[in-house]
């Protein structure tokens, strides 16, 4: 069985960080097979608009690297606004915040990344 190369990225309001990372990995002959993004709802909207909007940046990136990289709506894990949620060993839900800038939220971000690793 071939190993999958998975990029898990924390992305804020600058989707170029994601595309530049994928391209840098390609240049190192290490292009990911799939991408997961941890972000806020606003970050998700920004990424979607930038990558799948009129300019079709994601499509062009895949052409440039010569590989279809699995990435889409199902591969976003969100910190969303104004709700209460929980994380435990049995249940994975989103944590709802607007900005990832406090120590506790960073710890929860780490938990989300571990959950992604467990499901892929």
N, C-alpha and C positions, 0 to 999 in steps of 0.2 A: 504494500500500500504506500502510495506516494504521500509524503508529508505535505501539509498545507502551510504556506507562509501567510500569516495573518498579521495585518497592521492594525493595532488598536490605538486610536489617536484621540487625545483631548483637544477639541477645537472650539475656539471662542468665536469671535466675529470676523476672523480672517481665514477664509477657506483656502487661500493660497498656501498656507502652511501645510495643508494636507496634500495639495497637488505637487508642491515643491518637494515634499518628503517622498512621495511615490516616485517622482522623476529621479531624485537623488538615489533612491534604492535601485531603480532601473539602471542608472549609470554604473552602479556597483555590481551589476548582474544579480540583483537580489529583489526583483519585482514581486510584490505581494500577490497572492492569489485572491485575497479578499480583504476588505477594509471594514472596520467597525469604528463608529464615532461616538464619543461621549461628549455631550454638549447640553446647552440650555435649549428651550423651545425656540428662542430667538436665534440662537446659533444654528439650529437645524434649518430654520427658514432661510437664513443667510447662505448656508452651504448649498441647500437645494437650489436656490435661485442662481447662485454663482456657477454651480457645476452642471445643472440640468436645464438652465434657462436658455434664452435665445442663442447664446454663444456656444452652447453645448461643450463646455470645457472638459467635462469628464469623458465624453466621446472622443474628443480630440486627443486627450491624454492617453487613452487606451490605444489609439492609432499610433501615437508617437512611441509608445513602449512595445507595441506589437503584441498586446495581450489583453484579453477580456478579464477585467478585475471585478469580482463579485462585490457589489456595493449598491445599496438602495435603501428604501424607507425602512425595511425590516432590520437594517444594520445600524440603526441609531438607538442609543440608550440615553434617555434624557433626564436632566435636572429641569423640572418644570415649575411654573409659577403657582404660588398660593394654594397648596394642598398639603395634607399630612399623609405620610406613607410610612412604611417600615421595611426594614431589611432583616431577614434572619436566614438560617441555614436552609429553610424549605421554600421560601418565597422571595422572588425578585420583583421589585416594583421600582418605579422611578422615584427619585427624591426631587422635591419641587422647590427650586430656588431660582433667582434670576441671575446671580453672579456667583462664580466659584472663587471665593476670595477669603473664606474663613477656614480656620484649622479644621473644625468639625466636618465641614463640607468636603475638604480635601480628603479626609479619612473615608468619607462615604464614597467619594470618587474612586478611591482605591478598591473598596468593596465591589463597586459596580464593575470595575475592570476585571477583578477576580471572577465575578459571576459570568462575564462574557467568555473568559477563558474556559470556564467549566462547561458552557453550552456549545462551544465550537469544536 
